[in-house]
Amino acid sequence: MKYHQGSTILLLNILLIQYASGQTLPPASATEDWSTKPPVVVPAESAELPPSDAVVLYSGKGDLDQWEHLDGSAVKWEINAEGMMIVPKTTDIQTKQKFGSAQVHIEWKTPDPKEDQGMNRGNSGVFLMGLYELQIYESYNYETRIYYNGQAGSVYKQHIPLVNAARKPQAWQSFDIIFAAPVFNADKTLKTPAYMTVLHNNVLILNHVELKGPMVYQGFPKYEYHEAKMPLRLQEHGSRVSFRNIWIREL
């Protein structure tokens, strides 16, 4: 192992102090940990592509077998050359498989702003465990159309993103999400809240923020006991938002 000059001087000072005080250093093997060998994961050639242990939920090639509407019916969203696009009034979709703590990559695109009326500008959302919403919204050159904890990259009604990293409407954007699911005690009370870290277009916008509970539009969020694993959900909110390259790694 190589040390920089400053690190070497610090190490020598520590050794001199320990020697002067009569302390005996343990063998180097005392701090070697051989308990758990990390499994091998083959990374992709680019950040947008899934690593070898990811579950590919949607590649952009028309396969929606892993998704369904909340009532269990087949997905009615539109498939085109770029990906899948929300069809207004068809309702949300969710994965058939359930997940807890996870790393999620998802790419999305808002439509031409002329399509949407009022405050509903490219409005959608990614719901971890079907409950905890990371907001999708048209937020380029942001004007005060909506509260800051409702713009793109916010934990809806809970956390404002550190920065606005939005691209122009009709440009593909990405979220990379690290989600730590909440943990409940045996008596169904909350033991540990959920946490979320997010990169928007490769820019850190949420840094291990604590979630106050599931998303609520009106009132204040609070935790209620739920399963350890639940579906990933995409919101249909009347706007023709598109999606592609969705993959997830269970943590």
Residue, then its C-alpha position, 0 to 999 in steps of 0.5 A: m500500500k502506498y502512502h502520501q508524504g502527509s499520511t506517512i508523517l502522521l503514521l510515524n507520529i502515531l507509532l512514536i507516541q505508542y512506542a513512548s507510552g509503552q503500547t504494543l501494536p497488535p499484529a497486522s492480521a488483527t484488523e484483517d476481515w476474511s468473514t464475507k467474500p464480496p460476490v462478483v458483479v460485472p459492471a456495464e460499459s456505461a452507467e445507463l446499462p444494467p450491471s450483471d446482477a440487476v433485474v431489468l424491468y424495462s429495456g425499451k424494446g416493448d416487453l411489459d411482461q413484468w408490469e401490470h396496472l394496480d388491478g392486475s390488468a395488462v398494461k395499456w400504456e403506449i409502446n413506441a420506438e423510444g420506449m413506453m409512454i403514459v396514456p392518460k386516464t389508464t391509471d398507474i402501473q406497478t411491477k409484478q415482482k416485489f422489492g425492498s431496499a434497492q438501487v434503481h435506474i430509470e430514464w424518463k422524458t416529459p412531453d411538449p409543455k404545450e400538451d399540458q395545462g396549468m400546473n400539470r407539466g410532465n407530471s409523474g412519479v416513481f414510487l418505491m415500494g408503491l408508497y414513497e414518491l420521487q417526483i417527475y416533473e417538467s422543471y427546466n428553467y424552473e419558474t414558480r409553477i409548483y412548490y419546490n418540494g413538488q418539482a423534479g427530484s423532490v421527495y414529494k411534499q417532503h424534501i426539496p432537491l439540493v439542486n435543479a439538474a433538469r434537462k429541457p422538455q422532450a430530452w431523456q433524463s435519468f434518476d439513479i436511486i439508492f433506497a433503504a426501506p423502512v424496518f418495523n419491529a415485531d409489534k409493527t411499530l417503526k424501528t428504522p425510517a426509510y432513506m433515499t439518495v438520488l442522482h438526477n442526470n448524474v448530479l447528486i440531488l438528495n443525500h441520504v434524506e430521511l423519509k417521514g412516511p409514505m407520500v400524502y397529498q394533503g396532511f402530514p406523512k406518517y408510517e404505518y406497518h407494511e410488508a418488507k417488499m412491495p412493487l415499484r410503481l410508476q404514476e399516471h397523472g394525466s401527462r404523456v411522460s415516457f420511460r425506458n431503461i429501467w433496472i433494479r438491484e436488490l440490496 
